[in-house]
Amino acid sequence: MYCDMDVNYYKDKIYGEFGDKFEKLYEMLAEYNQKYNLTSITAREDVFIKHFLDSAAGEKYFKKGACVCEIGSGGGFPSLPLKILRDDLSFTLIESTGKKCSYLQAVVDNFNFNNVKVMNIRAEDGARDKLLRERFDAATARAVARLNTLCEYCLPFVKVGGLFVAYKGDCGDEVKESANAVKILGGRLTAVEKFEINGEKRSLVVIEKVSPTPEKYPRGRGLERKKPL
């Protein structure tokens, strides 16, 4: 069953308390989108609802002061809205496309965000870096890949006891098909929160890291997508 999340709390913050900052973020997204093709959603109200409000919906899963790794940052969702709402969070943004990294860095600089690092690398390469592997309290991703593939990209970054928070749409089949990957990679499914925003079905899949990810993962060479666990 899907249920309506109480989105009014976040609407008040996005349109009210932090309204100026979200308006500024929208203006930057619209400007850079003309050059870098960051999103197909461009109408102001659609961006506020489908990007900003949706990103905010998972805020409660990130503990105070958490160090968060975002995989496949793209236009910076959910990381940038979360950083506006929760300056206590630290972010490392992993993005393989240089132009998108340029946009992300421009936002970080323009907003004077502290503790936000943009890295122009592939997730499978970053996950093998000793400075990044199993160093984060949480990892997150939105609109990157199916959940079984996404787990192999993201769980290696999460320390034992941390969380992987995946932003998805209607994801019932994905959750079922990812069970093997979650187990192999050291995770345990703890929650699937289903809700609607303006009639659109959304899900937050929360996976706890309960044991270290075996060293051979992620496999690289595109196997995460071609042959998901």
C-alpha positions as semicolon CSV with decimal commas, in nm:
position;residue;x (nm);y (nm);z (nm)
1;M;0,000;0,000;0,000
2;Y;0,114;0,350;-0,080
3;C;0,037;0,627;0,163
4;D;0,067;1,003;0,153
5;M;0,375;1,118;0,339
6;D;0,318;1,430;0,543
7;V;0,495;1,651;0,290
8;N;0,372;1,976;0,439
9;Y;0,668;1,985;0,678
10;Y;0,912;1,988;0,388
11;K;0,696;2,214;0,173
12;D;0,706;2,473;0,451
13;K;1,084;2,459;0,454
14;I;1,133;2,454;0,075
15;Y;0,884;2,730;0,000
16;G;0,920;2,917;0,328
17;E;1,216;2,898;0,565
18;F;1,468;2,808;0,293
19;G;1,271;2,952;0,001
20;D;1,539;3,197;-0,112
21;K;1,802;2,926;-0,128
22;F;1,583;2,685;-0,321
23;E;1,489;2,962;-0,563
24;K;1,859;3,029;-0,615
25;L;1,926;2,657;-0,667
26;Y;1,649;2,642;-0,926
27;E;1,794;2,940;-1,112
28;M;2,138;2,779;-1,125
29;L;1,992;2,446;-1,237
30;A;1,795;2,617;-1,514
31;E;2,101;2,813;-1,630
32;Y;2,343;2,520;-1,638
33;N;2,083;2,282;-1,779
34;Q;2,094;2,473;-2,106
35;K;2,460;2,375;-2,144
36;Y;2,494;2,046;-1,959
37;N;2,157;1,869;-1,994
38;L;2,123;1,799;-1,623
39;T;1,751;1,720;-1,616
40;S;1,452;1,683;-1,845
41;I;1,232;1,837;-1,574
42;T;1,256;2,212;-1,625
43;A;0,931;2,384;-1,523
44;R;0,984;2,563;-1,192
45;E;0,698;2,399;-1,002
46;D;0,793;2,055;-1,135
47;V;1,152;2,104;-1,020
48;F;1,038;2,212;-0,674
49;I;0,808;1,912;-0,637
50;K;0,978;1,632;-0,834
51;H;1,338;1,719;-0,745
52;F;1,349;1,933;-0,432
53;L;1,057;1,790;-0,235
54;D;1,137;1,434;-0,338
55;S;1,499;1,479;-0,229
56;A;1,391;1,617;0,108
57;A;1,167;1,317;0,176
58;G;1,457;1,097;0,289
59;E;1,607;1,352;0,527
60;K;1,514;1,161;0,844
61;Y;1,735;0,865;0,753
62;F;2,058;1,066;0,777
63;K;2,182;1,094;1,134
64;K;2,311;1,423;1,271
65;G;2,658;1,504;1,139
66;A;2,658;1,210;0,898
67;C;2,923;1,179;0,630
68;V;2,730;1,089;0,315
69;C;2,849;0,961;-0,021
70;E;2,621;1,026;-0,319
71;I;2,669;0,800;-0,621
72;G;2,591;0,931;-0,968
73;S;2,515;1,282;-0,844
74;G;2,405;1,423;-1,182
75;G;2,207;1,737;-1,100
76;G;2,277;1,695;-0,729
77;F;1,967;1,516;-0,607
78;P;1,913;1,441;-0,326
79;S;2,242;1,589;-0,200
80;L;2,199;1,960;-0,272
81;P;1,847;1,997;-0,128
82;L;1,954;1,790;0,173
83;K;2,258;2,014;0,228
84;I;2,037;2,323;0,221
85;L;1,806;2,169;0,479
86;R;2,078;2,001;0,687
87;D;2,405;2,192;0,693
88;D;2,532;1,943;0,953
89;L;2,563;1,678;0,679
90;S;2,890;1,630;0,492
91;F;2,879;1,510;0,132
92;T;3,115;1,351;-0,116
93;L;2,955;1,367;-0,460
94;I;3,067;1,092;-0,700
95;E;2,997;1,178;-1,065
96;S;3,168;1,039;-1,376
97;T;3,065;1,317;-1,618
98;G;3,293;1,619;-1,606
99;K;3,034;1,875;-1,715
100;K;2,799;1,768;-1,438
101;C;3,085;1,797;-1,189
102;S;3,141;2,154;-1,312
103;Y;2,780;2,235;-1,229
104;L;2,796;2,068;-0,890
105;Q;3,115;2,256;-0,800
106;A;2,961;2,584;-0,914
107;V;2,668;2,529;-0,676
108;V;2,899;2,434;-0,390
109;D;3,106;2,749;-0,446
110;N;2,806;2,978;-0,497
111;F;2,637;2,859;-0,180
112;N;2,963;2,849;0,016
113;F;2,879;2,497;0,128
114;N;3,117;2,356;0,388
115;N;3,215;1,989;0,382
116;V;3,095;1,913;0,028
117;K;3,348;1,753;-0,207
118;V;3,287;1,686;-0,576
119;M;3,481;1,396;-0,729
120;N;3,494;1,331;-1,105
121;I;3,536;0,953;-1,089
122;R;3,341;0,637;-1,164
123;A;3,171;0,477;-0,866
124;E;3,342;0,141;-0,922
125;D;3,683;0,312;-0,914
126;G;3,603;0,522;-0,609
127;A;3,484;0,218;-0,418
128;R;3,833;0,067;-0,446
129;D;4,003;0,377;-0,307
130;K;4,111;0,309;0,053
131;L;4,021;0,667;0,143
132;L;3,662;0,612;0,031
133;R;3,581;0,244;0,075
134;E;3,366;0,177;0,382
135;R;3,434;0,528;0,514
136;F;3,082;0,675;0,508
137;D;2,793;0,678;0,752
138;A;2,556;0,664;0,458
139;A;2,542;0,639;0,082
140;T;2,258;0,756;-0,136
141;A;2,156;0,755;-0,501
142;R;1,860;0,863;-0,708
143;A;1,765;0,772;-1,066
144;V;2,095;0,593;-1,138
145;A;2,025;0,221;-1,195
146;R;1,809;-0,069;-1,085
147;L;1,848;-0,156;-0,720
148;N;2,053;-0,476;-0,764
149;T;2,309;-0,283;-0,970
150;L;2,291;0,018;-0,741
151;C;2,375;-0,191;-0,434
152;E;2,705;-0,298;-0,590
153;Y;2,792;0,063;-0,665
154;C;2,691;0,202;-0,327
155;L;2,729;-0,050;-0,043
156;P;3,112;-0,070;-0,072
157;F;3,129;0,297;0,035
158;V;2,928;0,241;0,356
159;K;3,092;0,151;0,685
160;V;2,949;-0,135;0,889
161;G;2,656;0,004;1,087
162;G;2,581;0,266;0,822
163;L;2,295;0,295;0,574
164;F;2,236;0,297;0,203
165;V;1,929;0,507;0,118
166;A;1,801;0,458;-0,236
167;Y;1,545;0,696;-0,383
168;K;1,318;0,500;-0,617
169;G;0,976;0,508;-0,781
170;D;0,743;0,209;-0,774
171;C;1,011;-0,044;-0,681
172;G;0,842;-0,367;-0,567
173;D;1,009;-0,584;-0,831
174;E;1,345;-0,417;-0,780
175;V;1,343;-0,487;-0,407
176;K;1,272;-0,856;-0,468
177;E;1,536;-0,897;-0,738
178;S;1,800;-0,720;-0,527
179;A;1,777;-0,958;-0,229
180;N;2,077;-1,163;-0,341
181;A;2,292;-0,857;-0,407
182;V;2,206;-0,705;-0,068
183;K;2,312;-1,023;0,111
184;I;2,635;-1,076;-0,085
185;L;2,745;-0,714;-0,041
186;G;2,700;-0,712;0,336
187;G;2,363;-0,543;0,360
188;R;2,027;-0,607;0,521
189;L;1,701;-0,454;0,404
190;T;1,554;-0,257;0,694
191;A;1,278;-0,044;0,542
192;V;1,086;0,031;0,225
193;E;0,888;0,349;0,276
194;K;0,627;0,398;0,007
195;F;0,449;0,727;-0,040
196;E;0,301;0,962;-0,298
197;I;0,396;1,315;-0,396
198;N;0,127;1,482;-0,605
199;G;-0,009;1,140;-0,699
200;E;0,329;1,002;-0,812
201;K;0,445;0,682;-0,644
202;R;0,781;0,708;-0,470
203;S;0,985;0,479;-0,247
204;L;1,275;0,506;-0,008
205;V;1,466;0,179;0,023
206;V;1,686;0,166;0,333
207;I;1,959;-0,098;0,361
208;E;2,179;-0,134;0,667
209;K;2,542;-0,238;0,626
210;V;2,585;-0,535;0,862
211;S;2,915;-0,683;0,740
212;P;3,209;-0,573;0,521
213;T;3,167;-0,594;0,146
214;P;3,392;-0,867;-0,002
215;E;3,700;-0,716;-0,167
216;K;3,610;-0,834;-0,517
217;Y;3,308;-0,600;-0,528
218;P;3,237;-0,384;-0,718
219;R;3,350;-0,597;-1,010
220;G;3,394;-0,314;-1,261
221;R;3,411;-0,345;-1,641
222;G;3,038;-0,276;-1,652
223;L;2,949;-0,609;-1,492
224;E;2,737;-0,435;-1,228
225;R;2,487;-0,350;-1,505
226;K;2,547;-0,635;-1,748
227;K;2,535;-0,916;-1,493
228;P;2,378;-0,790;-1,170
229;L;2,420;-1,008;-0,864
